[in-house]
Amino acid sequence: MLGRRARIAVVIALLAAGAPACGSSDGSDDDDDDDDGPQFEPAPLVPGEYTYTLEEGTDAVPLWTTPPTHKLTAGDRPPESQGSGLSLSAARREFEPVQIVMGPGEGTVSVQVEPFPDLGSEQRTELAVVGLENGWAETLTPLMPSDALELEAARGTAVWLTVYVPEGAPAGRHETTLTISPQAGGSIDVPVGLYVFDFSLPPSASFATQLNLSIESLTAGGRSVDEAKSLLFEHRMTPKSVTWPSGFHWNITWDNDTPTRCSALYDEPDEGAAYSIQHLARRYILGEGWNGVGFPTAMLFQFVDNSTPRPATFCDIERGDHFGSDAYNQAWSEWLSALNTYLVENGYAERAYYYVQNEPQDEADHQLAAHLCRLTKAAAPNLRIAVSDEPKPEIAEDPDGACGYDIWIAHLRAYAEDYAWQRQRDHGETVWFYSLDHDPDPYFNPTDVERQGIHQRIIPWTAWAHRITGWAYYDANRFFRDGRPTVRAELLREGFEDYEYLYLANGGAHPAVFTDEVADGTARSVAASMTSWTKNVDALMTLRHELGSYIEGSRDTLPVLEVTSSRPRGSYYINFQDPEGPPTDEPLTVNGNTYLKVGWEPYTAERGYGWSGEFIDDPGIALFGFDEVAGYPSTQQSYVYDDYGRDNLFEFDLAPGTYRVTVGVGRPGRGYPGQPHNVDIEGQAVVEEEPTTDEQPTIERTVDVELSDGSLSMVVGGRSETIDDYSYTFLGYLIIEPID
């Protein structure tokens, strides 16, 4: 049976060769094409469509715009492309920002915007000035019409206009005016166009989040608890404790100072509504008396700390070791059983979950996770449970009894997809993933201020390809300052709203494992994997607009991202080696083909190729090799490798088209039977968990790819599922040849 990644590789290869399959067109003009699945067509980026200098600007106040996902830096300057006004598109129930940059310049200006005349009274048109942190856009401070905004001679000053499109807004084109009034000189009127798609985003987030942040901190500036939670809800974010300032914690609802202590579930009936879990659960889980919807998920309670799943004492009974004594487990089970009944009777069970254990580290932790799973499922069969670990047989298939978690929260670098998909298919389990502050390139890292905004927005796009439906982060307070969302918070919302577009295009459903879904072609043209995703935010804006057109019915075909490249379609031959070492031939020609010598150069747009990865700039880890073994060409004798086995991304700018790509790995000097090689090209596993031997020390594999995003992406190395550790991959050469 083909592995999951291999199966997708075959499907994509067939599509590239013109064979019909679900989610593709066979390229013919037959009338029955629609029976073959959804049709895809490129959504080409028009240069200057989203990043341009505004014609309305003056010498004193230059004006330009670029998508908000392009985080402004101190060094950014007005582009050469010219255009007029500002343009947005959004669905109903969507927040959509647009960015206008003034300067560099001098003097002060005021900025105001008129409401859209026909958008309805519930529309919101809000202005905020962007502040830099360490030279990168980060803070958003509300800007009032009377505020004097100081321009700076050393950099541009950015203002965000964010529009909320209410449910009753008419579809189609809407217009208003943004006015910039310099201290000296006449006012500048900038036309603002908004296209409202003829559909609405779901009222509640489809992409789950688990964000550890202080709701109390969001009440800064006089905001009420309701308003703080509405702020999160509107950002499609779910805090860990949706029922704050109370919860279902064991020392509130069971092991408490009440007459029914340790015998009946106590939901604080004698507390005021603002502090009673009885009232808070109905309000924020079901939305009663609040927004009528409620948060889509609700963590009820969690482990004591990272190494302690349950309290040392419960109902005056000592736990003993973490597995618990019989008496302790009996008391714990009685509480879980009562909680289970309460959840079912009040309609909370579908959203509620218990976060059991954090990051099991070893065999003993895995056995404990399995034990707590069995204990919980036996006592509370309707209570969903979560663990921060990737799906793994060490837990789910414990010899003492199989038991799987309803929600597995995997670190994005440890995710083992094949087994995760089996669990989802066979047991209906769900996978979320989480980020850590030290996640390196080529992975996204939304936690770092000093990264471009695509790192926030791309999260749900990468999740789609992997059939992951949620994201968690342990310190979401950093996405807010003084109770206000930062640029990173707003761009996270942009990504979560993007997921709603994919969700609606997919028939109002999450993508299923081992299935070719309707929206797959669109999603994967943006992000083929966690390490291979577009950096071109203008192209993403183009695609998202065309996807909205498809959902509303004004476009017949699903869009796929298309970006042109300065490197034309053609054949290219790349040898990975020490550029200063052997082979020293200039030029390097093998079998009549001239090879470009590439070492560990970081990617730059000027070069049009290069690497990104955790240690590519460390000469003690990013290494070169040359095995002078007879019978092998120099392209196989030379190679590069990461001594830590980390996954690194090589990008090669290239015009769209279909290409036959050949990659060579291994080293002729010796085999590595215990070190599986891994290479993904455009999200396809081309070399998958393949070791080499002394008898066969090198491997060559070929795949056909349909390239549309202007760059060929190849991920080399990484964690091997076979050995559950990082593994060497010796990369020799890459051959790229166009095919019809």
N, C-alpha and C positions, 0 to 999 in steps of 0.2 A: 504493500500500500504506500502511495506517495505521501511524504511528509507534507504538512500544511504549506510551508513556504515553497517547497518544490512544486506542489500542485498549482499554486498561484503563478509560479514562473512559467509552467507549461501553458496555462490559460493565456497569459500575456504574450508568450511567444506565438501562440496560435493566432491571437488577434493581430500581432504585427505581420504575420504571414498572410493575413486576409481571411482566416477561417472564421465563420460566424460563431458567436458564443453569447451567453447571457451578459447583458450590459455592454454590447458592442454592435457596431454595424459592419456588415461584410463588404461595404463600399459599393454595392451594386445599386441599380435604380429600380429593382423589382418592387412591385406594388405591395408585396407582402413583407417588406423589410421590418415593419413594426412587430411582426410575430417573433423576430429573432431577439428581441429585447430592446432596451432603450438605445437611442441613437445619440452619439456624441459628436460635437463639432468644436473646433478651437475657439477660444475667446481671446483673440490676439490683443496684446497691449499696444495701444497707440501712443508713441512717445509724446510726452508732454500733456497727456490727458489728465493726470492727477498731480503732477509736479511741474509748476510753471510760474513765471513772473506775471503778475496781473497788469493788464493794460491800464487799469484805473490808478495805478501808483504814480507818484510824482518823483522828481529829483530829490525833494526834501524828505519824502516818505515813500521809499520803495516798498512795494507790496508783492508778496509771493506766497505760494501755498504748496504744501506737500502733505500726504496722508498723515493723520495723527499717529499711525503705527510707525512712521518714521520719526523717532524721537529726536528732537532738535538738539544739536550740540553747539558749543561755542564757535566752532569752525565752519558751520554751514553758511552758505551764501546763496543769493538768488540764482536760480537756474537760467539757462539761456532760452529755454522754451517760453513762448508767450501764450497767454490766454486771458479770457475775460471772466470775472466774477468767480463765485464759489458754487460748487455743485455737490449735492448729496442725494442719496437714494436710501429708502428705508421701508420696512414693513410696518404695519400697525403694531402697536405695543413695543416698538423698538426705539432705543436711544441711539442716535447717530451723531458723532462729532465730525467737524471739519476744522482745519487749522489754517489760520492766516498769520503770516509773519511780516512784521514791519521792520524795515531797516536792513542792515545797520543804518543808524541815523542819530539825530540829536533833537532835543526839545521834548515837549510833552504832547500827548494826544489823549483824547477821550474816545471811547468806543461804545456804540449802542446799536441794538438791532430791534427792528419792529417785528411783532408777531406775524405769522403767516395769516393773511386775511380769512382764508376759507378752511383752515385746519381744525377749528373748533376751540372751545374755551378750555379744554383740558390739555392743550398743547403746552410744551415748555420750550422756551428758547433761552438758554443760559450761556453767559460768557464767563470765561475764566482765563487769567493770565498764567502763563507757564513759567515756573521758576526752575533754575538749574541747580543740580547737586553734583559736585565733582565734574562739572562741565556737561552734564547730561540732563535733559528734560525730566523733571520728577514731580514737582508740586503744582497744584492747580488752585489758585486763589480767586474766589468769585470777584468779578469785575462789574462795578455799577456804572451807569451812564455818567455819573458825576465824578468818577474817579479820574485823577490825572495820572496817566501812565508814562513813565520816563523811558524814552528810547535810549539805546546804547550804541556808541560809535564802534565798539569792538565786536558786536554780535547782533543778530536779529532778535526781536522781541516777539514771541508767539502768543497768540490768543486763540483759545478754543471756543467755537460755537457748538454747543450740544443741543440737538433738537430731539424732543420726545414726541412721537407720533401717536396720538390717542386712538382708541379702538374705533371711534366713529369717523375718523378722517376720510374724506373722499379720496379714492385712488386717482392717480394722475399727477400732473405737474402743478406745483405751487411755487409762488415767488414772493420774496420780501427784499428788504434792503438793509445792509449793514453800513453804518455811517461812522467814518473816522474823522474826528475834528482836531486838527493840529492847533497848537497854541497860536501859531502864526500861519496865515494862509487860509484858503477856503476849505470847506468840508469835502471829503471824498466819499462818494456813494458807491458801494460795492454791491451789485446784484447778487442775490442768493437764490439758487434754484433747488427745489426739493421735489424729487419724484417719489410718490407714495405707491408702493406695490399693492396690488389688490389681494392681499392676504394678511393674516395676523400671526404673529409669533405666539406659541403656547403661553398661557399666563404664568406658568411655573417652569422652572428650568428643567430641561430634559437631560442635560449633562450634570451629573451629581458632583457636589463638592463637599469636602469636610475641612473646614478652615478653623484653625485654633486662633481666636482673637477675642479681645475684650469688648463685649457689647457696651459695657459701661463707658469705655473710652470714646465710643461713638456718640455718647450723649453730650459731648463737649459743646459749648455754645448754646445751651438751652434746649437741645434736641431731646425729645421724649424717648422712652424705651420703644414705643410703637414706631416712632419715626426712625430710630436707629435700625430697627429690624426691617423696616420698609426700605431703608437705604440698601441693606444687604440683599433683600429680596429682589429689588429692582436691578441690582448688579448680577442677578442670577447666582448669588453666592449663598451658601448655607453654613452658618456657624456650627461649631461642635455642639453647643448648648442652645438650641432654639428656644427652650423654655426658661432661660435665665430671666429672673434671679432665683428660680427654683428648678428642681429636676427630680428624676426618678431614682436618684442615688440611694444606696441601701441604708445610709444613716438618716435619710429623710422619710422614706416610705415604709421602712420595716424595722431596722434596729435603731429605734428612736425612743425618746422619753415620752411615751403615751401609754394609756391603759391597755392598748392592744399590741404593745411591743412584741415583735417576733411571733405574732399569731395571726395578724390580719393586715392587709395592705392599707396604709394610711396616706391619703391624698390631700392632706392639709385642709379639711373642710372648714376648720375654724380660723383659717388665715384669710386676710383680705385678698380680693381677686388679683391684686398686683403682685402677690407673693405666694399664692397657692398653686401648687402643681395641678390641682383639679381644674382650675380656671385657665392657667397658662397653657396647659396641653391642648385644651379645646381651641384656645385662641390662636396659637402659633403652629400647631400641627394640623389642625383642621381649618383654620382661618376664621372661625366663628367670632363675629364681632370685631374682626380686624380687616382682612382683605378678601375674605370669602374663599381663599384658595389654600393658604398655609404653606409652610416650607415642604419641599418634595421629600426630604428625608429628615429624620430626627434621631440623633444619637442620644440614648437615654442615660447611659453612664459608661464608664470605662475602667480599665485597670487602675491599680493604685499608683504605680510608677512603672518605668520601663522594665524593671526586673521583678516586679511584684504584681501578679494579676489580681489577687484577692487579699482582703485585709487579714492581718495576723489573728484577729479575734472577731468573731461574729456571733451575736446573741450570747455573749459570755462563754463561748466555746473556742478553745485554742485550735488554730488551724493545723499546727505541726508543719510539715513540709508543704510545698506548694500544691501537692496533690490533694491535701486535706485528709483529716481523719474521717471515719465513718459518720461520727456524730456531727462534725462540722459540715460535711457534704449533705447530710440529711437536712440540716437547718437551712443551708444555702438553697437547696432544691425546693424546699417549701416556699421560700421567698420567690424564687423564679416562677414557680407554678402559680402563685397568687398574682404575680405581675403579668404572666401570660393571660390569665383569665381577664384581668382588668383591661389589657390592651385590646383583646378581641371584643369585649363587651362595649368598648368605647370607640371602636373603629380606628385604632392607632396602629394595628399590627403591620399593615402593609408599608408603613413609612418608618416605623421605629426599628432601631437595632442596638445591640449591646456590643461595645468594642472590647473584646475579651483580652487580647494580649498584644504587646508591641514587640515586633522584630525578634521572634524566636531565633536564637543564635546557634544552637547545637542540638545534638541528639536528645539530650534531656529536655530541652525547651520544646522540641518537636513532639515528644511524647506527652508533655504537659499540655500543649495546645490541643492534641487529639483527645486527651482525657477531659479537658474543660469543654470541648465540643460535644462529646458524648453526654456528659453530665447535663449540659444546658439543653440539648435537644430532647433528652428524656424527660426533663422537668417542664420545659416550656417549648413545645413543638412549634408554636407560632411566633416565637421571638427570633427574629433574624440576628445573626451574629457575624462579627467582623474580626479580622486579624490583619495586622500590618505585615504581610509576607506574601510572596508570590505563591500561586497554587503549586503544591509540591506533594509527591507521594509520601514523603516522610511524615506528613501530618494526615493527609486525607486517607491514606491506606495503612494506618498504624496496625500492627499485628493484633493488638488488643481490641480492635473494632474500627471499621471504616467510618469516617465522619468528615464531611466537608463543610467549610464555612460558606455562608451565603454571600459574603463580601470579602474578597481577598484584596488587600491594598498593597500592591507590589512597588518596590523601588524601581523606577523606570530602567535602571541599568541592570537589574537582576531578573527582569521579567523573562520567564521561560514560556514562550508562546504555545508550542505544540501541546504541552500538558495542560496549560490554561484553557485552550480551546476544547480539549477533551472533557474537562470538568464542566465547562459551560454547556456543551452539547448534551452530555450524559446526565448531569445533575442539576441543571438550571442555575448554576452559581454565577456570580457577577465579579468582574475584576475592575478595580480602580487602580490608579497608580499615584505615586507621590514623588515630590522633588526634595532634594537636599541642597544646601547652600553651595556645596563643593562640586555639584554636577558639572563636568567639564564639557567643552566642545568634543564631539559634534552634537551633543545633546542640547536641548533647550534648557535654559536656566532663567526662569522668570524672577528669581529672588534678587538678582544683581542689578543695581541701578545702572551700572556702566555697561549695559548691553542694549542692543536695539530692541524696539518694541515688538518685533516679530516673535521674540522669545516668550512674551506673554500670550500673544494672539494665536500662536501655532498649536498650543496644547491640545485643544479638542480635535484639530485636524490630524495630528499624529495619532491620537487615540482611535480615530475611526478605523484606520487600516489594521490596527491591532485588536479591534473589537473590545476596547476598553471604554467604559461609560462613566468614569468619574475621576476626580483629581483631588488630592489632599496635600495640605501643607501645614507644618507645625507652628509657624509664626506669621500669620496673615496680618498681624498688627502693622507690619512694616509697609503694607499697601495703603495705609491711611496715615494722615498727619493732622494732628489737632482735630480729629473727628471727621476730616474731609478725605475723600478718595484722592489718591495720587494718580499720575499718568499710568502707572502700572496697574492700578485697580481698574481704571477705565478700559485699558487694553485687554485685561482679562475678560471684562464684560463683552468686549467686541468679539473675542474668541468664542465665548459661551453663546452669543447670539449667532455666530457663524454656524455653530453646531445645530442650532434650530433650523437653519436653512437646509443643511444636509438631512436632518431628521424629516423635515416636511417633504423634501425632494424624494426621499426614500419611502414615501407613503405613510409618514407619521410613525416611523418605527426605527428602533436602533438596528444597526447591522447585525446579522446573525453570523455565527462562526461557520466555517466550511461551506459558505454560500457566497455566490457572486451577487452583490446587491446593486440596486438601481443606481445609487449615488456613488458607487465605488470609483468609477473612472474619474469623476470630478474630484473627489476627496484625494485620491492617490496622485493626481496630477499636481496637487499642492504639497502633499506630505506622503511619501511612500513608506516611511518608517520613522522611528523616533530620532534617527540620525540623518535622514535624508529628506530635507524639506526646503521649500523655496525661501529665499531671503529677499525676494523682489516684492516689496509691499505694494507698488503701483499695479503690478500684475495681479496680485491678490484682490485688490479693489475691483479691477476689471472683471475678474472671475465671479466675485461675490455679486456684483450687479447683474451679470448675465444669469447667474443662478436664481436670483430673485425674479428675473423675467421668465425663466422656465417655470417656476412655481406658480406664478400668477397666470401663465398660459400665453404670454405674448411672445414666447420663444418655444419652438417645437423640439429642440434638441438640448440635451444636457451639455453644459460647457466644460471644456478642459482647458487648463491654463496653457497659454502659448507665449513664449518670450523669444524674441529674435536674439542673435548673437553676432558679435563682430567676427567670430571664427566661422567661415563658411562650411557648408556641407562638403565632406570629402573624407579621405582616408588619413588616419593619423596613427603613428606608431610611437609608443612611449616605453623607454627602458628605465626602470627604477634602479638607481645606483648612486654611489658617491660621485657627484659631478666632477670632483677633482681626482678620482681614483680610476681603477680599471673598470671596464675597457676604456682605453685612452684614444681610440680611433676618432678622428675628426674629419668628416662626419662619421657617425656610427651607422654602418650599413650592414644589414643582415638580410639575406635572401632577396636582394635588390631593393629593400625598403630602408629608408633613412629614419633613424629613431631619434626622438627628442630625449635628452638625458635629464632625468628628474630625480632629485634627492628628497629632502624633507622640507622644501620651501613652503612657507605658509601661503594660503590662498590670498591673492590680491586680484581686484578687478582689472588692474592695468596689465598684469601678467596673463590673466585669463585661465589660470590653473593653479593648483596648489592644495595644501593639506590644512585641515583643522583637527585638533585633537589635544588630549590632556598634556602630553609630553613631547610634542613635535619639536619644541625649541630647546630640548635638553639633549645635548650630544652624548650624554652618558646613557640615555634610554632609547632615543631615536637613532638606530644604528644602521650600518651598511655592512655588506658582506660580498666576498668574491671567492668562489670555489673554482680553481683552475683545474677542471676535470675534463679529460679528453672525451670527445664524442658529444659534447654539448655546445651549442652556440653561446656567444657571449651574453646574449639576452637571458639565458638561463643560468649562466655562471654568476651573474651579478644580481643583487637583490637588496631590499631594505626590509627592516623589521623593527617592531617595538619590543624592547627587551622586557617590558612589563605585560605585554600581550593585550594592551588596551585597544579598543576600537577607534580607528581614525578614519576620517572622511577625506577622500580625494575628489576634487571637483575639476571638471574640464569643460570650459565654456564651448558650446557647440550649437550650430543652427538646428532647428527642429527637423525631424525626419526619422526614418527607420534605419537602424544600424545593426550590423552584426558585430558583437563585441567579444573578443577573446582575451582571457586573462590567464597568466601563468604564475603558479606559486610553487614553493618548495625550493630546496637547494641541492645541487647535484652531489655535494660532498658527503651527505649523510641523510638518512631518513629520520623521521620523528613519529614513530608509531603511537606514542602516547600524547601527541600534541595535535589535535584536529585543526585543520586549516578552515577558515571561513572568509568568504568574500560575497558581499551583496552588491549588485549593480542595479540602480534604479529600483531599490526595494525588493529585488528578486534574489533569492539565494542561488548563486551560481556555483560556488564551492561551499558545500554545506557539511560541516563536521567530518571532513575528510583528512585522515592522517596520511603521512608518507612513510615509506619503508626504504631500506637500503637498496632493495631490488627495484623499487619504483619511487625514486626520491623527488620527482617533480610531477605536477599535475597541470593539465591544460583543459580549460572548459570554455565553451562558447554559448552565447545566448543572443537572441534577437530582442531589441528594445525599441519601443516607440518613444522618441524623445520630443518633448514639447516645451519644457520650461527653460530652454536655453543653456542647460548645463548637464553634462553626464556626471552622475554621482556614484561613487564606489566606496563602500565601507569595508575596511579590511581589519580582520582580527576580532577581538572581543572575547567575552565570556563564552566558553563552550558548554553546551548543555550535556555533552557526553561525560566530561570530567568535572563539571560544576566548578570550573575555575577558569581564569584567563589562560589563553593558549597562544603559542607562537603561530603567526602566519608570515611566511617568507614570500614577499611579493617581488616577482621578477619583471613582468612586462604586461603591457596592455595594448591591444590592437583594436582599432575602431575603423570599420569599413561601412560605407553606405550601401544599402540594398533597396531595391524597388519595393 
